[in-house]
Amino acid sequence: METAQNVCGMTKGPSRHKETWWWNEEIAEAVKEKKIKYGKWKKENTEEARKEYKKSRQNAKRVVKSVG
C-alpha cells in the first residue's frame, strides 16, 4: 500500500459541499421556512401543521423553479 501511495499519490476524495451558484436569499428563506414547518409538523403531528408544511414546500419549489 505504501509503494502504491508513493507512486500514484493520494486524494482526499470528492468534495462534500457542492457549489450552488443559483442559490440566493429568496431561495434560502423559502427553504428555511419549509424546514421549520416540517419540524413543526413532525413535532405536533396534526393535520393543520401538515397542510402548512405542504404549502411551504410548494412555495419553495415555485421559488426554485422561478430562479432556475
C-alpha positions in Angstrom: 0.0 0.0 0.0 2.8 2.4 0.9 4.5 1.8 -2.5 1.3 2.4 -4.4 0.7 5.6 -2.4 4.2 6.9 -3.2 3.8 6.1 -7.0 0.1 7.1 -7.5 -0.3 9.6 -4.8 -3.4 10.1 -2.7 -6.6 12.1 -3.0 -8.9 13.3 -0.3 -12.0 12.1 -2.1 -14.9 14.0 -3.6 -16.0 17.4 -2.3 -18.7 17.2 0.4 -20.2 20.6 -0.4 -21.2 21.3 -3.9 -21.4 24.9 -5.0 -24.9 26.3 -5.5 -24.3 29.4 -7.6 -28.0 29.8 -8.3 -28.9 29.9 -4.6 -30.0 33.3 -3.4 -31.6 34.9 -0.4 -35.1 34.3 -1.7 -34.5 30.6 -2.1 -32.7 30.4 1.2 -35.6 32.0 3.0 -38.2 29.7 1.3 -36.1 26.5 2.2 -35.6 27.7 5.8 -39.4 28.3 6.2 -40.0 24.8 4.7 -37.6 23.2 7.2 -39.2 25.0 10.1 -42.7 23.9 9.1 -41.5 20.3 8.6 -40.1 20.2 12.1 -43.4 21.7 13.5 -45.4 19.1 11.6 -43.3 16.2 12.9 -43.4 17.5 16.4 -47.1 18.3 16.6 -48.3 15.6 14.2 -51.5 17.5 13.3 -53.3 17.8 10.0 -53.1 21.6 10.1 -49.3 21.5 10.6 -49.1 19.1 7.7 -51.1 21.4 5.4 -48.8 24.3 6.4 -45.8 22.2 5.6 -47.2 21.2 2.2 -48.0 24.8 1.4 -44.5 26.0 2.3 -43.0 23.0 0.3 -44.9 24.1 -2.8 -43.8 27.6 -2.3 -40.1 26.6 -2.1 -40.5 24.5 -5.3 -42.1 27.5 -7.0 -39.3 29.8 -5.9 -36.5 27.4 -7.0 -38.3 26.9 -10.4 -38.6 30.7 -11.0 -34.8 31.2 -10.5 -33.6 28.2 -12.5 
